[in-house]
């Protein structure tokens, strides 16, 4: 009796496999005979359900078979979107760029330019590592903002750009900080200046200006240090370092005044 049950179970399992295989073949035949419009509908349904790998295959077929048609640019955009959602950002960039290159008048071009920037942002590593992808993200986002100033994606693009600039500023500042700790004051000043000149609108600019003044003091360049502290006072009147900066300004003024008096006395000795 138990043997018969096992035989029946095995038979049913085998029948299920045959049925599923038949359905699979049927689906393959159906999809092979789809028109481009029908295939686009199926591919979009897959995409909407998050089946990005299957959708990608369908969009690839449309792109390959429908070049020059009204569907081609939309399929190309969705192909890039599938790569993006699959976190294959390098391929996504290539597909977005292909859309822009082949269909420059497409209604998807602005979205593609925006997503190139976002893709590079996703590829961007921590500040301590090479920032090539971050710089590419900045470049792509700036192109988007210049070419499509009225886009509804503008606020998002500006936020991605801000985050990229913060990361680049942090890398420059930390390089300056490393040189400062090693006692290479001239090199530290160079990096702090880089932050102030290129990333003046980031949170790292305040720190860079403060430490630039400190490093100029270390180098004995008191007049420059005084000017830098005064600039800090004007730019960041609410800084928690305000008291320290004011004290440094007064101290440097006193030192420079005393040095000036000593120089005058040396130049005009009493008879």
PELIN-V67639 format. One record per backbone hydrogen bond with DSSP energy under -1.0 kcal/mol. CO is the residue of the C=O (numbers start at 1). NH is the residue of the N-H. E is the energy in kcal/mol with one decimal. If there is no record, write none. Layout:
<<CO/NH/E> <CO/NH/E>>
This chain:
<<1/5/-2.0> <2/6/-2.2> <3/7/-2.4> <4/8/-2.7> <5/9/-2.7> <6/10/-2.5> <7/11/-2.3> <8/12/-2.6> <9/13/-2.3> <10/14/-2.3> <11/15/-2.5> <12/16/-2.2> <13/17/-2.0> <14/18/-2.2> <15/19/-2.4> <16/20/-2.7> <17/21/-2.5> <18/22/-2.3> <19/23/-2.4> <20/24/-2.5> <21/25/-2.4> <22/26/-2.4> <23/27/-2.7> <24/28/-2.4> <25/29/-2.6> <26/30/-2.6> <27/31/-3.0> <28/32/-2.0> <29/33/-1.3> <35/39/-3.0> <36/40/-2.1> <37/41/-1.9> <38/42/-2.4> <39/43/-2.9> <40/44/-2.5> <41/45/-1.9> <42/46/-2.2> <43/47/-2.5> <44/48/-2.8> <45/49/-1.5> <46/51/-2.7> <47/50/-1.6> <50/52/-1.6> <51/55/-2.5> <52/56/-2.5> <53/57/-1.6> <54/58/-1.7> <55/59/-2.7> <56/60/-2.3> <57/61/-1.8> <58/62/-2.1> <59/63/-2.7> <60/64/-2.3> <61/65/-2.0> <62/66/-2.0> <66/69/-2.2> <71/75/-2.7> <72/76/-2.3> <73/77/-2.2> <74/78/-2.5> <75/79/-2.2> <76/80/-2.0> <77/81/-2.3> <78/82/-2.4> <79/83/-1.8> <80/84/-2.2> <81/85/-2.7> <82/86/-1.8> <83/88/-2.6> <84/87/-1.6> <87/89/-1.2> <88/92/-2.2> <89/93/-2.4> <90/94/-1.8> <91/95/-2.3> <92/96/-2.8> <93/97/-2.7> <94/98/-1.8> <95/99/-1.9> <96/100/-2.1> <97/101/-2.5> <98/102/-2.8> <99/103/-2.7> <103/106/-2.2> <106/109/-1.3> <108/112/-2.4> <109/113/-2.5> <110/114/-2.1> <111/115/-2.5> <112/116/-1.8> <113/117/-1.5> <114/118/-1.9> <115/119/-2.6> <116/120/-2.3> <117/121/-2.0> <118/122/-2.3> <119/123/-1.4> <126/129/-2.0> <131/135/-2.2> <132/136/-2.0> <133/137/-2.2> <134/138/-2.3> <135/139/-2.4> <136/140/-2.6> <137/141/-2.6> <138/142/-2.4> <139/143/-2.0> <140/144/-2.1> <141/145/-2.5> <142/146/-2.2> <143/147/-2.7> <144/148/-2.6> <148/151/-1.7> <151/154/-1.5> <153/157/-2.5> <154/158/-2.7> <155/159/-1.8> <156/160/-2.5> <157/161/-2.5> <158/162/-2.4> <159/163/-2.3> <160/164/-2.1> <161/165/-2.5> <162/166/-2.3> <163/167/-1.8> <164/168/-2.4> <165/169/-2.5> <166/170/-2.3> <167/171/-2.0> <168/172/-1.9> <169/173/-2.8> <170/174/-2.6> <171/175/-1.5> <172/176/-2.1> <173/177/-2.6> <174/178/-2.0> <175/179/-2.1> <176/180/-2.2> <177/181/-2.3> <178/182/-1.6> <179/184/-2.5> <180/183/-1.1> <183/185/-1.4> <184/188/-2.1> <185/189/-2.3> <186/190/-1.8> <187/191/-1.9> <188/192/-2.5> <189/193/-2.6> <190/194/-1.7> <191/195/-1.8> <192/196/-2.0> <193/197/-2.5> <194/198/-2.6> <195/199/-2.1> <199/202/-1.7> <202/205/-1.2> <204/208/-2.3> <205/209/-2.4> <206/210/-2.0> <207/211/-2.6> <208/212/-1.9> <209/213/-1.8> <210/214/-1.8> <211/215/-2.4> <212/216/-2.3> <213/217/-1.7> <214/218/-1.9> <215/219/-1.7> <216/221/-2.5> <217/220/-1.6> <220/222/-1.5> <221/225/-2.3> <222/226/-2.7> <223/227/-2.2> <224/228/-2.2> <225/229/-2.6> <226/230/-2.4> <227/231/-2.1> <228/232/-2.2> <229/233/-2.2> <230/234/-1.9> <231/235/-2.4> <232/236/-2.7> <236/239/-1.7> <239/242/-1.6> <241/245/-2.6> <242/246/-2.6> <243/247/-2.1> <244/248/-2.2> <245/249/-2.4> <246/250/-2.3> <247/251/-2.5> <248/252/-2.6> <249/253/-2.3> <250/254/-2.4> <251/255/-2.4> <252/256/-2.9> <253/257/-2.5> <254/258/-2.7> <255/259/-2.4> <256/260/-2.2> <257/261/-2.3> <258/262/-2.4> <259/263/-2.2> <260/264/-2.2> <261/265/-2.4> <262/266/-2.3> <263/267/-1.9> <264/268/-1.7>>
